[in-house]
Amino acid sequence: MWGIKWIMVRKQLRWRSFCISRECPNELLEPTCGVTPQQLIDEYGDPCHYFYDEGRKSIDEKDYTAFTLWGLQNLFRYQDMSTINDCLSRSRGLYAPAVRLLRDKSNTRKTKRPHSKPPPGQCLAFLKEEAFVNLEDEVKRLLAKDESNTSLANHPKP
């Protein structure tokens, strides 16, 4: 009887440790959780234009490249690495344009890629760009609302 209970306890402990390791707490993304669309608009003016600009220079930080690749792998788990690398090179190594290109692609993997741990270190440029990608719809809504308010203020009703 005791042997059965210990087997159950061992299985339960293994399951708990497996679940904890699969959750992969991501302390690095905590700063992006607090970013609001208004903060992005205040910092960049028009974040959509800034992050998707064709003339935007690629960021030459080694950490940015590693985080961008990690972010794309975790966001697009049904895309194979060759597709991700192709879109990343076509977007000059920038995260937001690569996300836009990959959203239009169909899945190229049959199985879901497992969650991977983030690279060591931090990259503020990647965190800001990822926050923008996550909040893009809200930013566009705020910009459209601000634009309609300014157009109404400039053209009052007679």
C-alpha positions as CSV (number, residue, x, y, z in Angstrom):
1,M,0.0,0.0,0.0
2,W,2.8,2.5,0.9
3,G,4.5,1.6,-2.4
4,I,1.5,2.7,-4.4
5,K,1.3,6.0,-2.6
6,W,5.0,6.8,-3.1
7,I,4.7,6.0,-6.8
8,M,1.8,8.4,-7.0
9,V,3.7,11.1,-5.1
10,R,6.7,10.7,-7.4
11,K,4.5,11.0,-10.5
12,Q,2.9,14.1,-9.1
13,L,6.3,15.7,-8.2
14,R,7.6,14.9,-11.7
15,W,4.5,16.4,-13.2
16,R,4.8,19.6,-11.1
17,S,8.5,20.1,-12.0
18,F,7.5,19.4,-15.6
19,C,4.8,22.1,-15.5
20,I,7.1,24.6,-13.8
21,S,9.8,24.1,-16.4
22,R,7.2,24.4,-19.2
23,E,5.8,27.7,-17.9
24,C,9.2,29.3,-18.3
25,P,8.6,32.5,-16.3
26,N,9.7,35.4,-18.4
27,E,11.0,38.2,-16.2
28,L,12.4,40.0,-19.2
29,L,9.0,40.8,-20.6
30,E,7.6,42.4,-17.4
31,P,8.5,45.9,-18.5
32,T,6.4,45.5,-21.7
33,C,3.4,44.5,-19.6
34,G,3.3,48.0,-18.1
35,V,3.7,49.9,-21.4
36,T,0.5,51.6,-22.6
37,P,-0.3,52.6,-26.2
38,Q,-0.3,56.2,-25.1
39,Q,3.3,55.8,-23.8
40,L,4.4,54.5,-27.2
41,I,2.7,57.4,-29.0
42,D,4.3,59.9,-26.6
43,E,7.7,58.4,-27.2
44,Y,7.6,57.8,-31.0
45,G,4.9,60.1,-32.3
46,D,3.6,57.7,-34.8
47,P,4.9,54.3,-33.7
48,C,3.5,52.5,-36.8
49,H,5.5,54.8,-39.1
50,Y,8.6,54.5,-37.0
51,F,8.7,50.7,-36.6
52,Y,7.6,49.9,-40.2
53,D,9.6,52.6,-41.9
54,E,11.5,51.3,-45.0
55,G,14.4,53.6,-44.3
56,R,14.8,52.5,-40.7
57,K,18.3,51.3,-40.0
58,S,18.8,47.8,-38.7
59,I,20.0,47.5,-35.1
60,D,23.5,46.0,-34.9
61,E,23.3,44.8,-31.4
62,K,24.1,41.1,-30.9
63,D,21.4,40.9,-28.2
64,Y,18.8,42.4,-30.4
65,T,19.4,39.8,-33.1
66,A,19.2,36.9,-30.6
67,F,16.1,38.3,-29.0
68,T,14.4,38.9,-32.3
69,L,15.1,35.3,-33.4
70,W,13.8,34.0,-30.1
71,G,10.7,36.2,-30.3
72,L,9.8,35.1,-33.8
73,Q,10.4,31.4,-32.9
74,N,8.0,31.6,-30.0
75,L,5.4,33.7,-31.8
76,F,5.3,31.6,-34.9
77,R,5.7,28.1,-33.6
78,Y,4.2,26.5,-36.8
79,Q,6.8,28.2,-39.1
80,D,10.0,26.4,-39.9
81,M,13.4,28.1,-39.3
82,S,14.1,28.7,-43.0
83,T,10.9,30.7,-43.4
84,I,11.6,32.7,-40.2
85,N,15.2,33.4,-41.3
86,D,14.1,34.4,-44.8
87,C,11.5,36.9,-43.4
88,L,14.0,38.2,-40.9
89,S,16.6,38.8,-43.7
90,R,13.9,40.4,-45.9
91,S,13.0,42.8,-43.1
92,R,16.7,43.7,-42.5
93,G,16.8,42.0,-39.1
94,L,14.0,44.1,-37.6
95,Y,11.3,42.5,-35.5
96,A,8.1,44.3,-36.4
97,P,8.5,44.1,-40.2
98,A,9.4,40.4,-39.8
99,V,6.2,39.8,-37.8
100,R,4.2,41.5,-40.5
101,L,5.7,39.3,-43.2
102,L,5.3,36.1,-41.2
103,R,1.6,36.8,-40.4
104,D,0.9,36.5,-44.1
105,K,2.6,33.1,-44.5
106,S,0.8,29.8,-44.1
107,N,2.1,27.3,-41.6
108,T,5.1,25.3,-42.8
109,R,5.5,22.9,-39.8
110,K,3.1,20.1,-38.9
111,T,4.0,20.1,-35.3
112,K,4.2,23.0,-32.8
113,R,7.7,24.1,-31.9
114,P,8.3,23.8,-28.2
115,H,8.7,26.9,-26.1
116,S,12.3,28.0,-25.7
117,K,14.0,30.0,-23.0
118,P,15.0,33.6,-23.8
119,P,18.6,34.4,-24.5
120,P,20.6,35.7,-21.5
121,G,20.7,39.5,-21.0
122,Q,18.2,42.2,-21.9
123,C,17.6,44.3,-25.0
124,L,15.5,47.4,-24.5
125,A,15.1,48.0,-28.2
126,F,13.5,44.5,-28.6
127,L,11.3,45.0,-25.6
128,K,9.9,48.3,-27.0
129,E,9.4,46.8,-30.4
130,E,7.6,43.7,-29.0
131,A,5.4,45.9,-26.9
132,F,4.4,47.8,-30.0
133,V,3.6,44.6,-31.9
134,N,1.5,43.4,-29.0
135,L,-0.3,46.8,-28.7
136,E,-0.4,47.7,-32.4
137,D,-4.2,47.6,-32.8
138,E,-4.8,49.8,-29.8
139,V,-2.1,52.2,-31.0
140,K,-3.8,52.5,-34.4
141,R,-7.2,53.0,-32.7
142,L,-5.7,55.8,-30.5
143,L,-4.0,57.5,-33.5
144,A,-7.2,57.4,-35.5
145,K,-9.2,58.8,-32.6
146,D,-6.6,61.6,-32.0
147,E,-6.7,62.4,-35.8
148,S,-10.4,62.6,-35.9
149,N,-10.4,64.8,-32.8
150,T,-7.9,67.2,-34.3
151,S,-9.7,67.3,-37.6
152,L,-12.9,68.2,-35.8
153,A,-11.1,70.9,-33.7
154,N,-9.7,72.4,-36.9
155,H,-13.0,72.4,-38.7
156,P,-15.7,73.5,-36.2
157,K,-19.3,73.3,-37.2
158,P,-20.9,76.6,-38.4
